[in-house]
């Protein structure tokens, strides 16, 4: 699955993007980012629908754009995998110790 690019540029805003299946995958979903309550970090949430039942998917957010990506934002240990239920729905959250860009 391929998420659309998300950018966080304000401490008061929430961003979201749609996720669409690629290479024959039919799943869809939504990813969102918002500042933590104290403004010192970033909360990320990913929800998937229509995935294969009981599937585990690793995920992470990259620095940069889809065309010119960079490293993982917050490091790989920040992200619990998404595990879909029997209906193909899954969700995961991460709180990154990186403040939103201002």
PDB file as gemmi writes it, atoms N, CA and C in Angstrom:
CRYST1    1.000    1.000    1.000  90.00  90.00  90.00 P 1                      
ATOM      1  N   UNK A   1       0.847  -1.167   0.000  1.00  0.00           N  
ATOM      2  CA  UNK A   1       0.000   0.000   0.000  1.00  0.00           C  
ATOM      3  C   UNK A   1       0.887   1.223   0.000  1.00  0.00           C  
ATOM      4  N   UNK A   2       0.396   2.273  -0.576  1.00  0.00           N  
ATOM      5  CA  UNK A   2       1.194   3.471  -0.732  1.00  0.00           C  
ATOM      6  C   UNK A   2       0.450   4.673  -0.167  1.00  0.00           C  
ATOM      7  N   UNK A   3       0.982   5.307   0.877  1.00  0.00           N  
ATOM      8  CA  UNK A   3       0.315   6.484   1.425  1.00  0.00           C  
ATOM      9  C   UNK A   3       0.618   7.719   0.606  1.00  0.00           C  
ATOM     10  N   UNK A   4      -0.295   8.661   0.669  1.00  0.00           N  
ATOM     11  CA  UNK A   4       0.001   9.958   0.075  1.00  0.00           C  
ATOM     12  C   UNK A   4       0.957  10.689   1.007  1.00  0.00           C  
ATOM     13  N   UNK A   5       1.629  11.678   0.507  1.00  0.00           N  
ATOM     14  CA  UNK A   5       2.593  12.414   1.311  1.00  0.00           C  
ATOM     15  C   UNK A   5       1.883  13.268   2.348  1.00  0.00           C  
ATOM     16  N   UNK A   6       2.406  13.284   3.554  1.00  0.00           N  
ATOM     17  CA  UNK A   6       1.863  14.112   4.626  1.00  0.00           C  
ATOM     18  C   UNK A   6       2.941  15.084   5.070  1.00  0.00           C  
ATOM     19  N   UNK A   7       2.555  16.301   5.381  1.00  0.00           N  
ATOM     20  CA  UNK A   7       3.501  17.281   5.890  1.00  0.00           C  
ATOM     21  C   UNK A   7       2.875  17.989   7.077  1.00  0.00           C  
ATOM     22  N   UNK A   8       3.635  18.126   8.127  1.00  0.00           N  
ATOM     23  CA  UNK A   8       3.145  18.789   9.325  1.00  0.00           C  
ATOM     24  C   UNK A   8       3.884  20.109   9.452  1.00  0.00           C  
ATOM     25  N   UNK A   9       3.157  21.225   9.329  1.00  0.00           N  
ATOM     26  CA  UNK A   9       3.832  22.522   9.329  1.00  0.00           C  
ATOM     27  C   UNK A   9       3.245  23.511  10.324  1.00  0.00           C  
ATOM     28  N   UNK A  10       2.305  23.099  11.142  1.00  0.00           N  
ATOM     29  CA  UNK A  10       1.721  24.016  12.110  1.00  0.00           C  
ATOM     30  C   UNK A  10       1.423  23.270  13.394  1.00  0.00           C  
ATOM     31  N   UNK A  11       1.634  23.915  14.519  1.00  0.00           N  
ATOM     32  CA  UNK A  11       1.391  23.269  15.810  1.00  0.00           C  
ATOM     33  C   UNK A  11      -0.082  23.075  16.095  1.00  0.00           C  
ATOM     34  N   UNK A  12      -0.963  23.727  15.365  1.00  0.00           N  
ATOM     35  CA  UNK A  12      -2.391  23.656  15.656  1.00  0.00           C  
ATOM     36  C   UNK A  12      -3.179  22.836  14.648  1.00  0.00           C  
ATOM     37  N   UNK A  13      -2.530  22.185  13.723  1.00  0.00           N  
ATOM     38  CA  UNK A  13      -3.250  21.533  12.635  1.00  0.00           C  
ATOM     39  C   UNK A  13      -3.047  20.021  12.647  1.00  0.00           C  
ATOM     40  N   UNK A  14      -3.990  19.341  12.037  1.00  0.00           N  
ATOM     41  CA  UNK A  14      -3.907  17.905  11.816  1.00  0.00           C  
ATOM     42  C   UNK A  14      -3.906  17.670  10.317  1.00  0.00           C  
ATOM     43  N   UNK A  15      -3.048  16.758   9.866  1.00  0.00           N  
ATOM     44  CA  UNK A  15      -2.986  16.408   8.458  1.00  0.00           C  
ATOM     45  C   UNK A  15      -3.388  14.961   8.283  1.00  0.00           C  
ATOM     46  N   UNK A  16      -4.046  14.691   7.166  1.00  0.00           N  
ATOM     47  CA  UNK A  16      -4.379  13.302   6.865  1.00  0.00           C  
ATOM     48  C   UNK A  16      -4.197  13.052   5.377  1.00  0.00           C  
ATOM     49  N   UNK A  17      -3.996  11.806   5.052  1.00  0.00           N  
ATOM     50  CA  UNK A  17      -3.837  11.412   3.661  1.00  0.00           C  
ATOM     51  C   UNK A  17      -4.452  10.048   3.442  1.00  0.00           C  
ATOM     52  N   UNK A  18      -4.876   9.810   2.224  1.00  0.00           N  
ATOM     53  CA  UNK A  18      -5.480   8.524   1.877  1.00  0.00           C  
ATOM     54  C   UNK A  18      -4.393   7.514   1.526  1.00  0.00           C  
ATOM     55  N   UNK A  19      -4.667   6.252   1.829  1.00  0.00           N  
ATOM     56  CA  UNK A  19      -3.783   5.148   1.483  1.00  0.00           C  
ATOM     57  C   UNK A  19      -4.511   4.301   0.451  1.00  0.00           C  
ATOM     58  N   UNK A  20      -3.829   3.965  -0.625  1.00  0.00           N  
ATOM     59  CA  UNK A  20      -4.427   3.154  -1.691  1.00  0.00           C  
ATOM     60  C   UNK A  20      -3.521   1.972  -1.995  1.00  0.00           C  
ATOM     61  N   UNK A  21      -4.124   0.839  -2.286  1.00  0.00           N  
ATOM     62  CA  UNK A  21      -3.367  -0.350  -2.637  1.00  0.00           C  
ATOM     63  C   UNK A  21      -2.602  -0.156  -3.939  1.00  0.00           C  
ATOM     64  N   UNK A  22      -1.462  -0.795  -4.049  1.00  0.00           N  
ATOM     65  CA  UNK A  22      -0.669  -0.775  -5.277  1.00  0.00           C  
ATOM     66  C   UNK A  22      -0.359  -2.209  -5.683  1.00  0.00           C  
ATOM     67  N   UNK A  23       0.048  -2.375  -6.918  1.00  0.00           N  
ATOM     68  CA  UNK A  23       0.455  -3.683  -7.436  1.00  0.00           C  
ATOM     69  C   UNK A  23      -0.599  -4.756  -7.175  1.00  0.00           C  
ATOM     70  N   UNK A  24      -1.857  -4.419  -7.411  1.00  0.00           N  
ATOM     71  CA  UNK A  24      -2.943  -5.373  -7.266  1.00  0.00           C  
ATOM     72  C   UNK A  24      -3.572  -5.453  -5.888  1.00  0.00           C  
ATOM     73  N   UNK A  25      -2.992  -4.803  -4.900  1.00  0.00           N  
ATOM     74  CA  UNK A  25      -3.585  -4.806  -3.554  1.00  0.00           C  
ATOM     75  C   UNK A  25      -4.846  -3.951  -3.567  1.00  0.00           C  
ATOM     76  N   UNK A  26      -5.900  -4.432  -2.924  1.00  0.00           N  
ATOM     77  CA  UNK A  26      -7.170  -3.707  -2.970  1.00  0.00           C  
ATOM     78  C   UNK A  26      -7.445  -2.888  -1.710  1.00  0.00           C  
ATOM     79  N   UNK A  27      -6.575  -2.931  -0.751  1.00  0.00           N  
ATOM     80  CA  UNK A  27      -6.809  -2.231   0.505  1.00  0.00           C  
ATOM     81  C   UNK A  27      -6.778  -0.721   0.367  1.00  0.00           C  
ATOM     82  N   UNK A  28      -7.434  -0.070   1.302  1.00  0.00           N  
ATOM     83  CA  UNK A  28      -7.444   1.385   1.391  1.00  0.00           C  
ATOM     84  C   UNK A  28      -7.228   1.765   2.845  1.00  0.00           C  
ATOM     85  N   UNK A  29      -7.093   3.047   3.109  1.00  0.00           N  
ATOM     86  CA  UNK A  29      -6.944   3.480   4.485  1.00  0.00           C  
ATOM     87  C   UNK A  29      -6.707   4.967   4.588  1.00  0.00           C  
ATOM     88  N   UNK A  30      -6.384   5.378   5.803  1.00  0.00           N  
ATOM     89  CA  UNK A  30      -6.134   6.781   6.113  1.00  0.00           C  
ATOM     90  C   UNK A  30      -4.959   6.850   7.081  1.00  0.00           C  
ATOM     91  N   UNK A  31      -4.087   7.818   6.866  1.00  0.00           N  
ATOM     92  CA  UNK A  31      -3.005   8.116   7.799  1.00  0.00           C  
ATOM     93  C   UNK A  31      -3.176   9.555   8.254  1.00  0.00           C  
ATOM     94  N   UNK A  32      -2.930   9.811   9.539  1.00  0.00           N  
ATOM     95  CA  UNK A  32      -3.044  11.182  10.040  1.00  0.00           C  
ATOM     96  C   UNK A  32      -1.884  11.496  10.977  1.00  0.00           C  
ATOM     97  N   UNK A  33      -1.551  12.775  11.034  1.00  0.00           N  
ATOM     98  CA  UNK A  33      -0.492  13.270  11.910  1.00  0.00           C  
ATOM     99  C   UNK A  33      -0.995  14.527  12.599  1.00  0.00           C  
ATOM    100  N   UNK A  34      -0.635  14.666  13.873  1.00  0.00           N  
ATOM    101  CA  UNK A  34      -0.978  15.887  14.602  1.00  0.00           C  
ATOM    102  C   UNK A  34       0.041  16.084  15.713  1.00  0.00           C  
ATOM    103  N   UNK A  35       0.191  17.307  16.175  1.00  0.00           N  
ATOM    104  CA  UNK A  35       1.101  17.558  17.285  1.00  0.00           C  
ATOM    105  C   UNK A  35       0.598  16.872  18.555  1.00  0.00           C  
ATOM    106  N   UNK A  36       1.514  16.453  19.425  1.00  0.00           N  
ATOM    107  CA  UNK A  36       1.121  15.936  20.732  1.00  0.00           C  
ATOM    108  C   UNK A  36       0.522  17.082  21.546  1.00  0.00           C  
ATOM    109  N   UNK A  37      -0.149  16.745  22.630  1.00  0.00           N  
ATOM    110  CA  UNK A  37      -0.814  17.766  23.452  1.00  0.00           C  
ATOM    111  C   UNK A  37       0.160  18.838  23.935  1.00  0.00           C  
ATOM    112  N   UNK A  38       1.402  18.448  24.236  1.00  0.00           N  
ATOM    113  CA  UNK A  38       2.377  19.433  24.710  1.00  0.00           C  
ATOM    114  C   UNK A  38       3.153  20.104  23.573  1.00  0.00           C  
ATOM    115  N   UNK A  39       2.895  19.691  22.329  1.00  0.00           N  
ATOM    116  CA  UNK A  39       3.552  20.295  21.176  1.00  0.00           C  
ATOM    117  C   UNK A  39       4.988  19.856  20.967  1.00  0.00           C  
ATOM    118  N   UNK A  40       5.486  18.954  21.812  1.00  0.00           N  
ATOM    119  CA  UNK A  40       6.883  18.539  21.717  1.00  0.00           C  
ATOM    120  C   UNK A  40       7.100  17.351  20.787  1.00  0.00           C  
ATOM    121  N   UNK A  41       6.026  16.705  20.374  1.00  0.00           N  
ATOM    122  CA  UNK A  41       6.150  15.520  19.529  1.00  0.00           C  
ATOM    123  C   UNK A  41       5.059  15.475  18.476  1.00  0.00           C  
ATOM    124  N   UNK A  42       4.974  14.346  17.805  1.00  0.00           N  
ATOM    125  CA  UNK A  42       3.996  14.153  16.743  1.00  0.00           C  
ATOM    126  C   UNK A  42       3.298  12.814  16.935  1.00  0.00           C  
ATOM    127  N   UNK A  43       1.964  12.827  16.944  1.00  0.00           N  
ATOM    128  CA  UNK A  43       1.165  11.603  17.000  1.00  0.00           C  
ATOM    129  C   UNK A  43       0.797  11.204  15.582  1.00  0.00           C  
ATOM    130  N   UNK A  44       0.995   9.931  15.262  1.00  0.00           N  
ATOM    131  CA  UNK A  44       0.679   9.400  13.937  1.00  0.00           C  
ATOM    132  C   UNK A  44      -0.274   8.228  14.113  1.00  0.00           C  
ATOM    133  N   UNK A  45      -1.291   8.157  13.265  1.00  0.00           N  
ATOM    134  CA  UNK A  45      -2.261   7.061  13.299  1.00  0.00           C  
ATOM    135  C   UNK A  45      -2.478   6.567  11.875  1.00  0.00           C  
ATOM    136  N   UNK A  46      -2.482   5.247  11.703  1.00  0.00           N  
ATOM    137  CA  UNK A  46      -2.729   4.639  10.399  1.00  0.00           C  
ATOM    138  C   UNK A  46      -3.849   3.620  10.550  1.00  0.00           C  
ATOM    139  N   UNK A  47      -4.865   3.716   9.684  1.00  0.00           N  
ATOM    140  CA  UNK A  47      -5.970   2.759   9.666  1.00  0.00           C  
ATOM    141  C   UNK A  47      -6.060   2.157   8.274  1.00  0.00           C  
ATOM    142  N   UNK A  48      -6.174   0.821   8.206  1.00  0.00           N  
ATOM    143  CA  UNK A  48      -6.308   0.117   6.935  1.00  0.00           C  
ATOM    144  C   UNK A  48      -7.638  -0.614   6.881  1.00  0.00           C  
ATOM    145  N   UNK A  49      -8.225  -0.682   5.703  1.00  0.00           N  
ATOM    146  CA  UNK A  49      -9.472  -1.412   5.451  1.00  0.00           C  
ATOM    147  C   UNK A  49      -9.288  -2.258   4.201  1.00  0.00           C  
ATOM    148  N   UNK A  50      -9.944  -3.400   4.161  1.00  0.00           N  
ATOM    149  CA  UNK A  50      -9.920  -4.234   2.967  1.00  0.00           C  
ATOM    150  C   UNK A  50      -8.620  -4.973   2.747  1.00  0.00           C  
ATOM    151  N   UNK A  51      -7.809  -5.099   3.773  1.00  0.00           N  
ATOM    152  CA  UNK A  51      -6.566  -5.845   3.670  1.00  0.00           C  
ATOM    153  C   UNK A  51      -6.873  -7.338   3.835  1.00  0.00           C  
ATOM    154  N   UNK A  52      -5.914  -8.188   3.574  1.00  0.00           N  
ATOM    155  CA  UNK A  52      -6.095  -9.616   3.817  1.00  0.00           C  
ATOM    156  C   UNK A  52      -6.274  -9.831   5.321  1.00  0.00           C  
ATOM    157  N   UNK A  53      -7.141 -10.755   5.693  1.00  0.00           N  
ATOM    158  CA  UNK A  53      -7.403 -11.042   7.106  1.00  0.00           C  
ATOM    159  C   UNK A  53      -6.134 -11.542   7.796  1.00  0.00           C  
ATOM    160  N   UNK A  54      -5.979 -11.138   9.052  1.00  0.00           N  
ATOM    161  CA  UNK A  54      -4.880 -11.593   9.915  1.00  0.00           C  
ATOM    162  C   UNK A  54      -3.501 -11.348   9.294  1.00  0.00           C  
ATOM    163  N   UNK A  55      -3.329 -10.177   8.704  1.00  0.00           N  
ATOM    164  CA  UNK A  55      -2.056  -9.796   8.089  1.00  0.00           C  
ATOM    165  C   UNK A  55      -1.328  -8.818   9.000  1.00  0.00           C  
ATOM    166  N   UNK A  56      -0.020  -8.963   9.119  1.00  0.00           N  
ATOM    167  CA  UNK A  56       0.803  -8.030   9.884  1.00  0.00           C  
ATOM    168  C   UNK A  56       1.603  -7.192   8.902  1.00  0.00           C  
ATOM    169  N   UNK A  57       1.485  -5.867   9.028  1.00  0.00           N  
ATOM    170  CA  UNK A  57       2.183  -4.958   8.120  1.00  0.00           C  
ATOM    171  C   UNK A  57       3.069  -3.994   8.918  1.00  0.00           C  
ATOM    172  N   UNK A  58       4.379  -4.034   8.687  1.00  0.00           N  
ATOM    173  CA  UNK A  58       5.230  -3.002   9.274  1.00  0.00           C  
ATOM    174  C   UNK A  58       4.958  -1.676   8.568  1.00  0.00           C  
ATOM    175  N   UNK A  59       5.246  -0.577   9.241  1.00  0.00           N  
ATOM    176  CA  UNK A  59       5.040   0.731   8.632  1.00  0.00           C  
ATOM    177  C   UNK A  59       5.959   1.737   9.305  1.00  0.00           C  
ATOM    178  N   UNK A  60       6.139   2.877   8.673  1.00  0.00           N  
ATOM    179  CA  UNK A  60       6.891   3.991   9.238  1.00  0.00           C  
ATOM    180  C   UNK A  60       6.672   5.215   8.354  1.00  0.00           C  
ATOM    181  N   UNK A  61       7.083   6.349   8.853  1.00  0.00           N  
ATOM    182  CA  UNK A  61       6.975   7.617   8.128  1.00  0.00           C  
ATOM    183  C   UNK A  61       8.386   8.027   7.724  1.00  0.00           C  
ATOM    184  N   UNK A  62       8.524   8.471   6.490  1.00  0.00           N  
ATOM    185  CA  UNK A  62       9.820   8.941   6.000  1.00  0.00           C  
ATOM    186  C   UNK A  62       9.899  10.457   6.039  1.00  0.00           C  
ATOM    187  N   UNK A  63      11.089  10.960   6.231  1.00  0.00           N  
ATOM    188  CA  UNK A  63      11.378  12.382   6.093  1.00  0.00           C  
ATOM    189  C   UNK A  63      11.477  12.670   4.598  1.00  0.00           C  
ATOM    190  N   UNK A  64      10.960  13.793   4.159  1.00  0.00           N  
ATOM    191  CA  UNK A  64      11.057  14.170   2.757  1.00  0.00           C  
ATOM    192  C   UNK A  64       9.775  13.888   2.007  1.00  0.00           C  
ATOM    193  N   UNK A  65       9.876  13.836   0.703  1.00  0.00           N  
ATOM    194  CA  UNK A  65       8.711  13.618  -0.149  1.00  0.00           C  
ATOM    195  C   UNK A  65       8.770  12.221  -0.756  1.00  0.00           C  
ATOM    196  N   UNK A  66       7.691  11.835  -1.393  1.00  0.00           N  
ATOM    197  CA  UNK A  66       7.669  10.532  -2.060  1.00  0.00           C  
ATOM    198  C   UNK A  66       8.698  10.491  -3.190  1.00  0.00           C  
ATOM    199  N   UNK A  67       8.859  11.607  -3.884  1.00  0.00           N  
ATOM    200  CA  UNK A  67       9.816  11.679  -4.988  1.00  0.00           C  
ATOM    201  C   UNK A  67      11.263  11.683  -4.495  1.00  0.00           C  
ATOM    202  N   UNK A  68      11.506  12.303  -3.353  1.00  0.00           N  
ATOM    203  CA  UNK A  68      12.863  12.410  -2.816  1.00  0.00           C  
ATOM    204  C   UNK A  68      12.812  12.140  -1.318  1.00  0.00           C  
ATOM    205  N   UNK A  69      12.667  10.879  -0.972  1.00  0.00           N  
ATOM    206  CA  UNK A  69      12.511  10.485   0.425  1.00  0.00           C  
ATOM    207  C   UNK A  69      13.813  10.531   1.200  1.00  0.00           C  
ATOM    208  N   UNK A  70      13.658  10.530   2.501  1.00  0.00           N  
ATOM    209  CA  UNK A  70      14.793  10.496   3.409  1.00  0.00           C  
ATOM    210  C   UNK A  70      14.642   9.340   4.372  1.00  0.00           C  
ATOM    211  N   UNK A  71      15.288   9.435   5.508  1.00  0.00           N  
ATOM    212  CA  UNK A  71      15.256   8.379   6.513  1.00  0.00           C  
ATOM    213  C   UNK A  71      13.928   8.298   7.243  1.00  0.00           C  
ATOM    214  N   UNK A  72      13.837   7.302   8.132  1.00  0.00           N  
ATOM    215  CA  UNK A  72      12.630   7.129   8.937  1.00  0.00           C  
ATOM    216  C   UNK A  72      12.525   8.234   9.977  1.00  0.00           C  
ATOM    217  N   UNK A  73      11.340   8.747  10.147  1.00  0.00           N  
ATOM    218  CA  UNK A  73      11.069   9.761  11.152  1.00  0.00           C  
ATOM    219  C   UNK A  73      10.871   9.055  12.489  1.00  0.00           C  
ATOM    220  N   UNK A  74      11.733   9.311  13.452  1.00  0.00           N  
ATOM    221  CA  UNK A  74      11.575   8.756  14.789  1.00  0.00           C  
ATOM    222  C   UNK A  74      12.205   7.404  15.022  1.00  0.00           C  
ATOM    223  N   UNK A  75      12.688   6.734  14.009  1.00  0.00           N  
ATOM    224  CA  UNK A  75      13.314   5.424  14.191  1.00  0.00           C  
ATOM    225  C   UNK A  75      12.317   4.284  14.172  1.00  0.00           C  
ATOM    226  N   UNK A  76      12.747   3.131  13.711  1.00  0.00           N  
ATOM    227  CA  UNK A  76      11.873   1.982  13.515  1.00  0.00           C  
ATOM    228  C   UNK A  76      11.201   1.459  14.765  1.00  0.00           C  
ATOM    229  N   UNK A  77      11.829   1.594  15.935  1.00  0.00           N  
ATOM    230  CA  UNK A  77      11.222   1.063  17.162  1.00  0.00           C  
ATOM    231  C   UNK A  77      10.022   1.889  17.614  1.00  0.00           C  
ATOM    232  N   UNK A  78       9.779   3.024  16.998  1.00  0.00           N  
ATOM    233  CA  UNK A  78       8.630   3.867  17.349  1.00  0.00           C  
ATOM    234  C   UNK A  78       7.315   3.314  16.819  1.00  0.00           C  
ATOM    235  N   UNK A  79       7.369   2.375  15.885  1.00  0.00           N  
ATOM    236  CA  UNK A  79       6.184   1.943  15.149  1.00  0.00           C  
ATOM    237  C   UNK A  79       5.810   0.494  15.446  1.00  0.00           C  
ATOM    238  N   UNK A  80       4.644   0.293  16.061  1.00  0.00           N  
ATOM    239  CA  UNK A  80       4.102  -1.061  16.222  1.00  0.00           C  
ATOM    240  C   UNK A  80       3.477  -1.466  14.895  1.00  0.00           C  
ATOM    241  N   UNK A  81       3.638  -2.723  14.473  1.00  0.00           N  
ATOM    242  CA  UNK A  81       3.052  -3.132  13.195  1.00  0.00           C  
ATOM    243  C   UNK A  81       1.531  -3.045  13.218  1.00  0.00           C  
ATOM    244  N   UNK A  82       0.953  -2.914  12.044  1.00  0.00           N  
ATOM    245  CA  UNK A  82      -0.501  -2.948  11.879  1.00  0.00           C  
ATOM    246  C   UNK A  82      -0.888  -4.413  11.713  1.00  0.00           C  
ATOM    247  N   UNK A  83      -1.800  -4.898  12.553  1.00  0.00           N  
ATOM    248  CA  UNK A  83      -2.275  -6.276  12.466  1.00  0.00           C  
ATOM    249  C   UNK A  83      -3.756  -6.223  12.120  1.00  0.00           C  
ATOM    250  N   UNK A  84      -4.110  -6.761  10.956  1.00  0.00           N  
ATOM    251  CA  UNK A  84      -5.515  -6.721  10.542  1.00  0.00           C  
ATOM    252  C   UNK A  84      -6.303  -7.828  11.231  1.00  0.00           C  
ATOM    253  N   UNK A  85      -7.570  -7.549  11.478  1.00  0.00           N  
ATOM    254  CA  UNK A  85      -8.458  -8.536  12.090  1.00  0.00           C  
ATOM    255  C   UNK A  85      -9.015  -9.473  11.019  1.00  0.00           C  
ATOM    256  N   UNK A  86      -9.985 -10.285  11.384  1.00  0.00           N  
ATOM    257  CA  UNK A  86     -10.577 -11.237  10.456  1.00  0.00           C  
ATOM    258  C   UNK A  86     -11.301 -10.602   9.293  1.00  0.00           C  
ATOM    259  N   UNK A  87     -11.627  -9.312   9.419  1.00  0.00           N  
ATOM    260  CA  UNK A  87     -12.308  -8.590   8.337  1.00  0.00           C  
ATOM    261  C   UNK A  87     -11.357  -7.744   7.499  1.00  0.00           C  
ATOM    262  N   UNK A  88     -10.066  -7.781   7.807  1.00  0.00           N  
ATOM    263  CA  UNK A  88      -9.098  -7.002   7.041  1.00  0.00           C  
ATOM    264  C   UNK A  88      -8.954  -5.564   7.483  1.00  0.00           C  
ATOM    265  N   UNK A  89      -9.414  -5.245   8.707  1.00  0.00           N  
ATOM    266  CA  UNK A  89      -9.278  -3.893   9.256  1.00  0.00           C  
ATOM    267  C   UNK A  89      -8.135  -3.894  10.273  1.00  0.00           C  
ATOM    268  N   UNK A  90      -7.289  -2.883  10.211  1.00  0.00           N  
ATOM    269  CA  UNK A  90      -6.182  -2.774  11.149  1.00  0.00           C  
ATOM    270  C   UNK A  90      -5.859  -1.330  11.455  1.00  0.00           C  
ATOM    271  N   UNK A  91      -5.206  -1.103  12.617  1.00  0.00           N  
ATOM    272  CA  UNK A  91      -4.870   0.252  13.034  1.00  0.00           C  
ATOM    273  C   UNK A  91      -3.614   0.205  13.891  1.00  0.00           C  
ATOM    274  N   UNK A  92      -2.805   1.235  13.796  1.00  0.00           N  
ATOM    275  CA  UNK A  92      -1.648   1.387  14.661  1.00  0.00           C  
ATOM    276  C   UNK A  92      -1.409   2.872  14.898  1.00  0.00           C  
ATOM    277  N   UNK A  93      -0.777   3.160  16.020  1.00  0.00           N  
ATOM    278  CA  UNK A  93      -0.424   4.539  16.386  1.00  0.00           C  
ATOM    279  C   UNK A  93       1.048   4.593  16.762  1.00  0.00           C  
ATOM    280  N   UNK A  94       1.623   5.759  16.600  1.00  0.00           N  
ATOM    281  CA  UNK A  94       2.991   6.008  17.052  1.00  0.00           C  
ATOM    282  C   UNK A  94       3.058   7.434  17.576  1.00  0.00           C  
ATOM    283  N   UNK A  95       3.770   7.619  18.670  1.00  0.00           N  
ATOM    284  CA  UNK A  95       4.059   8.957  19.168  1.00  0.00           C  
ATOM    285  C   UNK A  95       5.551   9.170  18.985  1.00  0.00           C  
ATOM    286  N   UNK A  96       5.889  10.115  18.137  1.00  0.00           N  
ATOM    287  CA  UNK A  96       7.276  10.386  17.797  1.00  0.00           C  
ATOM    288  C   UNK A  96       7.788  11.554  18.616  1.00  0.00           C  
ATOM    289  N   UNK A  97       9.016  11.456  19.082  1.00  0.00           N  
ATOM    290  CA  UNK A  97       9.589  12.518  19.909  1.00  0.00           C  
ATOM    291  C   UNK A  97      10.178  13.632  19.053  1.00  0.00           C  
ATOM    292  N   UNK A  98       9.574  13.846  17.919  1.00  0.00           N  
ATOM    293  CA  UNK A  98      10.002  14.891  16.989  1.00  0.00           C  
ATOM    294  C   UNK A  98       8.866  15.890  16.855  1.00  0.00           C  
ATOM    295  N   UNK A  99       9.109  17.166  17.189  1.00  0.00           N  
ATOM    296  CA  UNK A  99       8.027  18.146  17.079  1.00  0.00           C  
ATOM    297  C   UNK A  99       7.665  18.409  15.627  1.00  0.00           C  
ATOM    298  N   UNK A 100       6.420  18.833  15.397  1.00  0.00           N  
ATOM    299  CA  UNK A 100       6.027  19.206  14.039  1.00  0.00           C  
ATOM    300  C   UNK A 100       6.867  20.378  13.553  1.00  0.00           C  
ATOM    301  N   UNK A 101       7.120  20.426  12.268  1.00  0.00           N  
ATOM    302  CA  UNK A 101       7.859  21.549  11.682  1.00  0.00           C  
ATOM    303  C   UNK A 101       7.012  22.803  11.765  1.00  0.00           C  
ATOM    304  N   UNK A 102       7.629  23.902  12.038  1.00  0.00           N  
ATOM    305  CA  UNK A 102       6.895  25.174  12.140  1.00  0.00           C  
ATOM    306  C   UNK A 102       7.312  26.102  11.026  1.00  0.00           C  
TER     307      UNK A 102                                                      
END                                                                             
